[in-house]
């Protein structure tokens, strides 16, 4: 067992509805304190040389770097006859933004984030071309933070204008129809803070209009929420410039939408959807007619037409009724409706006329994941990406009128994926619920009960885990492992009922589903508990840590990454973190407190228990799931560990929750994780590598 750094236990005790709960590591919540910085330094000083000494790591890192080296292109967006898209030539740490004057014209670089800093930790977070395609709004994230700085660039010559917008995160901005400026959501400046990018994320944002050429402090306030301090507004302009659509976010179960009539800006905003009884997303409009995706009276989703002049529910027209499959996303392009569904955790896309008449299925390459279909009601074409566990994302051009998809870009990778196969299986959870899971492995797999298996899950926030390509997973397969991805309750794979079954007082269902997946893999002869590694990020980090605490006997290694691990105090970190209460609940509520305390990873580790080898990973600049979750969990797990199995924490610097992470940093991260698991499970890397099991 490693000799762990000292982590003093304080005397803080909180009273929750008469129950006293100790929080001995409260001091780790202050990232600026010398004590916290010393803790991080000491933990990295232990973990880094330990991980780098693992013999398998050298081959793993080299193979990861080679497999990440392939050309990849994102879905193009067309504005003003120009096409804007991200491309990586395979050797770049950050993808580069290109523009071309026509689809078949030679593209040119419009912005290269790799040139902004030597370590490539400044990322292009978002971009939005003006309606005429002449000016590009783009935002940068520095060192992994969610906070963004927006700048503006002339497309013709690539020169930046003087405008700069700060104090923003999470939401896209939207151009005025005439290109004169943008609408955007902005947090207030933190009291006493210097004039920098970070605002006050404990406060409520408001919508402003920035006219190009003016100072940000002179931007006009357009919309502010009244009387509801937890609701966050974000705004978008309809294609014809008539309306500003203000979507109000307050958790992941329901929302509201207000309209600002831009022809009569002095009039107050009025509600388009104000009942707060479901989720509503405006996907397009024609004049006063709005096309809307909703879960109202349809937990699997449907599409409505609603008149802005009379939005009463009695006047709604149902265009696409609820289907057996779950409506993940709908788009209004080329005067037609494109509906992207999830069927048993893979994508199915269908085309409808705007009056709801079905046209047919959008042709797809296989049982994978589809994303994209950007555009307006007048566009004749759009683009989408397709990927699965063994095929990297290819981009297809879609002719909406003809319902024909053709390949625009298809990457090639340095690997023979024909040796592997992905199958979907179904297993039974503790309460009898049927749960799907994808298994990817060698075609010639022999079920001898000993194959190392990586079990991955998420289970939250209505997010569906559908097949995507990850270079790190392919390396795992080449190491001889099985990759298992379980579609747990709490996700969106079967609609809102499936989501709700894994929230608040029912959150334990998610952990039971994950445990059930591991038990299925053992029971079907794929592997043994000592050869199962569990992995998850963010809410998935919670999943890994909670199941680790509940069933330490069932796993051979654990990789909780950037996890939400102190469930009694998660909501104190920011206004955004408090929004997660729609899934988790709040310790301020007595019943929800009891449910949270029952599974909170920090509070459910028991002294003397033998926990499997565990590598906790986080980043010191993560301002979404703040790193003190991981600090507290690692300190407590190191303290209570009852056997020689190692417990390490790897803290990345100049990184955040994950978005914008340069390729070199991702390669190092997965090299450490896979090497840690290879050592724990006794895995050898492919022959000829010169590495062996320690």
N, C-alpha and C positions, 0 to 999 in steps of 0.2 A: 504494500500500500504506500503511495507517495506520502511525503511529509507535507501536509497542507499549510498554507499561510494562516497566521492567526487572524481570527475574525471575532473581535470582542462582542459579547452579548450584552445589550443594554437592558434597561429596566422598564421600557415603555410597555404599558398595558392599556388596552382599550376596552370600554364597556359597550357591548352590543346587546341592548334589550335585556340587561341583567346578566349577560354572560361575559366574563372577563377573558380577554384573549391577549396573550403576550405577543409583542412585535419586537423581538430583541435586535433585529437588524434594521430598525427604522433609520439609523444613521446612514445607511447606504442609499437612501432616497435623495441625498444631496450630492449631485454629481460634481459640484465645484469644490467640495470639502477636500482637504488634504488626506483625510482618513480614507475617503472613497477612492481617490486617485492612487493612494498607496495600495489599497486592496486590489485594484485592477492591475497595477504594475506587478505586484507579487504573484497574482494568479497567472498572468501571461508569462512571467519568468519561469513558472513551474510548467505550464502547459506547452509552450512553444518548443523547447528542446525535447521534451518527452515525445511530442508528436513527430517532430522531425527525425527522431532516432528510430522510428518504426521502419524496418527494412522495406516493407511493401510500398511505402509512401513515394519513393522515387519513381517507380514504374507508373503508379496511379497518377501522379502529377503530370508526367510526360504524356501519358495517354489522354488525359483530360485536355491538355493544351492542344494536342493534335486534333482531337474530335471537335473542339470548339472552333477550329480553323476551317470554316466553310462559309461561302458567301451566303448571306441571308438578306432578304428584302421584305420590308413591311408593306402593308396594304396602301396603295397610292390614294391620294385625295386630289380631286380636280377642282380648281377654282380659276375662273376667268380664262379657261382654255389651257392653263398650265397644270402640270402634274407634280405633286410634292410627295416625296416618299423617303423613308429611312433605308439606308443600305450599309452593310458591313462587309468589307471584302474578305473577312475571315481572319485578318491579322490585327484588326483594330479593337481597342478596349471599349470604345463607345461607337455606336452606329452614327453615321454621318447623314445629314439632311441634304437631299438632292432636289433639283427642280429641272423639268424638261418642258420645252415649249410645245411639244406634241408627244403622243404616246410612243412613237417610233423615232423620236429625235434623241440625239446624244444628250444625256443628262449632265448637269454641272453642279459642283458643290455650292450649296447655299450657306451651310453652317457646319463646321467641324468641331465638335466639343473636345476632341483629342488634343487640339492645339491650345486649350485654355490653361492646362496645368500639366506638369511633367508626369504626375502619377495618375492622370486621367480620372480623377475623382470629382470633377465637375461634369454633370450630366445634363443633356437636353431633356427636360422633363415633359414639356408639351409644346405644340406649335399650332397656330391657327392662321391660315392665309386670309387676307381680306377678300370680300366677295368678287372683286375684279382681279384678284391674283397679283396685285402690284406691291403690296406690303405684307410682310410676314411678322406676326406676333409670335415670339418664342420665349420660353421660360427656362431658367437654369436652376438646378439644385446643386448646392456646394457641399460635398462630403456626406451625401446620403440623407440630408435633412428633407423633410416634407415641405419646408418653406421654400418658396420660389421667388425669383426676380424675373419680371417680364421686361423684354426689350423688343424693339421694332426695327425691321430691316427692309430696305428697298430691295425688291426682288431683281430688278433690272441690273443693278451694279453691285449688289451685296453689301452696301454701306448701311451702317446703323444710323437711325435717327437719334435724336437726343433724349427721347422719352424713356422712362424707366418706372416700373410699378413694383412696389414692395408690399410686405405684410399680407401676402396671399399664400394659400395652399389648398389643395384638394380639388378645386373647381376650375373648369375651363372658362376662358373669357369668350365673349361673343361680339362680333363686329356689328356696328350700325350698317344698315343696308347701303348707305352711300359711302362707306369706308372712312368716314370722318373721325371715328374713334371707336372705343370698345366699352362694353359693359362688363364689370367684373366684381367679384365678392372680395371684400377687404376686412381684415381684422383691425381693431384699434391698436395703436402703438402702445407698447408696454410702458407704464408709468416709470419714469426715471431711466429708461433704457436708451442707449445711444441710437442714432438714426441708422439702423441696419435692416436686414431683411426680415427678422423675426418680429411678429406682432404679439399680441396678448392672446394666446390660444385657450385661456380660461374664459375669454369673453365671447361675445356674439358678433359675427360678421354682418356687414350690410352691403348693399349693391350700390356701386358708384358708376358714373360715366366719365371716362377719360377721353378728352378731345386731343388728338394728335397735336403736339407742339406746345401744350400747356404743362405746367408743373402738377405733380400728383396732388399736392396739398390744395390745389384749386379745383380738383375733380368734384363734380356735382353729385350729391347724394340723391339716388333715384328711388331706393326702397329700403325701408327698415322694418323689421318685425316688431309689432306692438303687442305687449302683454304676454308673450310666450318666450321666456329667456333661453330655452334650450333649442329653439328652432333656428336652422341655418339656411339662409336663402342663396340660391344661385340662379343666374339669369341667362336666357338665350333669346335671340331675335328671330322671329319667323322669317322664312326666305323672302317674303314680299315686303318685309320691313314694317308691317302693320302693328305687330304686338311684341311686347317683351314678356316672355313666359318666365315666371319666377317660381321655381320649384323649391319647396320648403322641406328640408330634411330634419327628421327628429327620430332617429332609429331606423330599423330595417323591416318594420312590419307595415307601416302606413305613412302617408305623406299628404301634403296639400299642394295645390297649384293656384297661384294668383296671376292675373293678367293686368299689364299696364298697356293702355291704348296709346301707342306712340304718335298717333295723329292728334290726340288730345292729352298731352303730357301733364296738364294741370289737374286733370281729373284723378281722383284716388284710384288705387288698384282695386280690382274686384275679383272675387273668388271664381275660379273655373271649377275647382274641386275643393270644397271646404269641409266636408263631413269627417275627414280623417278616419275613414273606415276601411281603407285598402291602399295599395300602391298604384300610383298613376304616373305614366310617362308619356309626354307629348312626343310623337314620332314624326309629325309633319302637319302641314295645314294648307288649305286652299281658301283664301279669303277669310271668312268667319268660321269655316268648318275645320275642326281640329280632329286629327286622327290620333287615337290614344290607346296605349297598351295598359291594361289594368288587371288586378286580381279581384276587383269588386265583384262579388257573387260568382267568382271563378278562381278558385285557389290554384288552378294550373294555368290561368291567364287567358285573356281574350282581347279583341281589338274593337274599339267603339269609334263612332263618329259623333262629335259633340259640337253644337253651335255655340259660339262665344256670346251671341246675342241672347240666347236662352239655354243655359247649361243645366236646367233642371233634369234630374234623372229620368223623368217621364218622357223627355224629348230625346234621350240617347237612342242612337241606332246601332245595333250590334252588327258588325261587319264580319268578323271572324269569331265564331263561338268557341268556347272552351273545347279542347280536343282531349283525347286520351293521353297524348304526350304533353310535356310542360313547355309553355312558351317562354323561352329564355330571353329573346329579344325580337322586336319587330322594327322594320324600317319602311319608310315611304319614299320610294325612288322611282322615277320614270312614270309617275302616275299609277303605280302598282304597289301592293303591300308584299313585302318579303318577310316571312315569319320563320325564325330560327328556333327549332324545338329541341328538347332533350328527350330522347327515348332510351330508357334503360342506360343512362349515363353516356350516350353518344349523340351526335348532332344529326338532325333531319331538318332540311329547309324546304319550305313550300312557298309558292307564288300565288297571290290572289289579285283579282281586279279590285279597284278601290271601293266597289260596292259589295265586296265580299265573295264574289263568284270565284271558285277555285280554278286555277290555270294548270297547275301540276307541280311536281316536286322539282326543286333545283338540283341539277345533276351534281353528285358529290363523288370523290374518288374512293371512298370507303367508309368504315365505321369509326370515324375519328371526331375531331372538333373543328367547327367552322366559326369564324369570326370575321366581322367587317361589314360590308354592304353600306359604306358611307355614300352620301349624295343627297340631292334634293328631289322634289317632285317633278322637276323638269329635266333632270339628267336622263340620258338614254343608256348610260352604262354605269356600272359600279364594280367594285373589286371585293374579293373575300379571300381569306387564308384558310387552308386546310392542313391539319397535322394529326398524327396519331403517335403511339408510343415508339414506333419504329421508323416513321417518315417525318423528316423535318418540314417545317411550314413551307408549303408552296403557295404562291399567289395566283389566283385565277381572275381573269376579266369576265364579267358577267353582262351579257346583252339582255337587258330586262325585257325588251319587246319580244325577242325571239326565244327567251328562256334557254340560252345557250351559254355554257361556261367554257372558256379556253385558257390554257396555261399561259400566264404572263411571265412568271419566274419560277424555276424549280431548282432548289439547291442540290448539290451532290456532296456526300460526306465520305470520309476516309474509313469506311467500314462496310462489311458485308452483313446487312441486317436480315438477309434471307435465312440465316441460320436460326432465327428466333421466331417465335409466334406469340401472339396475344390472344388469350381466351377470356371470355366472361363466364364467371361462375356465380352461383347464388348460395348463400348459407343462411342459417337460422340464428338469430340473436337470442339473448336470454329470455325475452318475453314472447318469443315465437315469430317476431318480425322477420320477413324475408329481405335480405340485404345483398345487393350486387357487389362484385369485386372483379377487377381485371387482374389477370396473371400473365406476366410476360417472362418467357424463359426459352432455353434452347429447345429446338424441335425434338432432339433426341434425349430429352430429359428422362432419367430413370427415377421413379419415385421410391427412393430407398430410405426416406425419412431423415436424410442428413444434409440436404441441400441448403446452404446459407440463403436466407430470405430477408429481404428488406420490405417491411410493411409500412406503407405510407397512408396518411389520412388527414382530414381537415374537420369536417362535420360542424359547420356553423354558417351563420349569416346568409342563408339561402344561396350559398355558392355551390355550384355543381362541379364536381371533379370529373371532367371529361378528358379523354386521351390527348396528351400533348407530348412533343418530342423534347427530351432533355439529354444533352450529351453525358451528364453525370450518370444517368440511368443506364445508358449504353455501356459505359465503362463497368458499371456494376454487373451487367450481364456478361461482359467479357471476362470478368473475374470468376464466373461460374455461378452467379447467384440468380435467384428468382426475385423479380420485382412484383410486389402485390400492392394494388391501390384499391382501398375499400371506400365505397360510396355510402357514408354513414348518415344517419339521421342528423338533422340540423342543417344539412345542405339543401340544395334546391332540386335534386334529381327527380323527385316525384311531386313537386309543387309545394304550396304553402303548408299543407298538412304535414308533409315530411319534414319541412323546416321547423314547424312549431313543435313537433314531437321530440326535438333535441334542444329545446330552449328552457331557460329559467328552472322551474321545479322539475322539468323533464330532462335536464342536461345529462343526467346519469345514463340515459339511453345511449348517448353518443359513445361513452366509454364502454358500455356493455357491447355495443356493436363492434368496437375495435378489438376488444377482448375476444368476442366471438369469431372475428376474422382470424386471429392467431390460433384459436382452438381448432378452427376448421382446417388450417394449414397443417397442423399437427395430426389431427384426426384422419385426414385424407392421405397421410403418408408423404407429404412434401418435405417436412422438416421436423426438427425437435425444438423445444423451448430454448435450449442453449444456443441454437443457431438462428434465432429470429432477432433481427434488429428492427427497432421501431423509429420512425422519423416523421417529423411534422414541423411546420413553421407557423408562428404567430398564434392564431387560435389552434392550429395544429400542434404548436409547441405545448400549449395547455393540454391537449389530448395526450401527447406522449408522456408528459410529466404526471398527469393524473392517473393514467393507467399503470405507469411505472410504480407509483405509490400504492395502488390497489392490488396489483398482481406482479410483484417483483420476481416471482417464481416462473413467470411465463415468457420471459424475454432474456436474450443473451447480451443485448446492448441497447442503449437508448440515446437518441440524438434530438433533444428538445431545442429548437432554434427560435430565437427572438420571441419567446413565449409569454403569454399572459398567465402569471403563476401565483400572484397574490390576489385572490379573488375578493378579498374583503376591502381592498384599497385601490383596485385597478382604476376606478372611476375618478380618483382624485388627481390624476396626472394632467388631464386636459379636458376641455369641453368635448373634444372628439372622443376621448376615451369613455366619457360618461354616456355617449350615444350607444355604446355597446350594451347598455343595460336592456335594450329590447331583446337581446339574446340571453344575457347572463342574469339579469335582475340586479338589485342593489342591496348591499348589506344594511342599508337604512330601513328596509322592510323586514319585519321579524321572520316571516316564512321564507323569504328569499335568502336572508342571512343564514338560516339553518341549512338550506340547500347548498349555498356557496361554501360554508364552512365544512360541509361533509366531503367535498372533493377538492378544495383549494390545495394545490400541490405544496405550497410553503407550509401549510398547517397540518398536513397529513403524513409527514415523514416520521418514522418511529425508530427510536434509538435501539441499536442492536440488530436490526433487520439487515440481511444481506441483500443489498440492491445490486442490479447488474451494472457492468461498466457503463458509465454515463459521461458523455461529452456535451456540455451546455455551450451553446454559441449565441453571441449577441454582439451589439456594436455600441460604442459609447456615444454615438450621435443619433441613435434611434429616438426620434421624438414622436413616434406613433405608439409602439409598445416600448415604453421607456426601459432602459437596461436594468434598473433596480429590481425588476421582477426576477431576472436571471441571477443577479448578484445574491439576492436573498435565498433563492432556491439552492444555488450552488453551495453557499456557506452552510446552510442547514444540512444538506445532503452529505457534505464532507464531514460535518460534526457527528451525524448519527450512523454513518456507514458502519455496518457490523462485520465486514469481511474485507479481504484484500483487494476487491475489485476497485479500479481507479474511478475517481470522480474529478473531472477537469472542467474548467470553464475557459473558453477562448473568446477574448474580447477584441473585436476588430476596431481599429481607429480609422478615422475619416471614412466612416460608413454609417448607414442608417438602417432602416427596416429591410432594405433589399433593393428597392427601385434605384436604377442608375448606377448600380455597382459595376465597376469595370471588370472586364473579362479576367484579367490577371488575379484580381481579388477573389472572384468566384472560383477560379481554378484552385487557388490556395485553400479556400474554405472547404471545398469538396475533397481535396487531397487529404486534408486533415481528418475529415469525417470518415471517409472510406477507409483510410489507413487505420484509424482508431477501431472501426468495426472489424476490419480484416484481422487485426491482432486479437480482438475479443472473441471472434467466432472461429479463429484458427484457419483463416482462408489463405491460400496461396495465390499469388498473381500468376498470369499465364507463363508457361515455360519459356526459357530463354531470356527472361528479364534480369536474371542475376539476383533476384530477391527471394527470400524464403521466410517462413514463419519463424518468428523469434522464439 
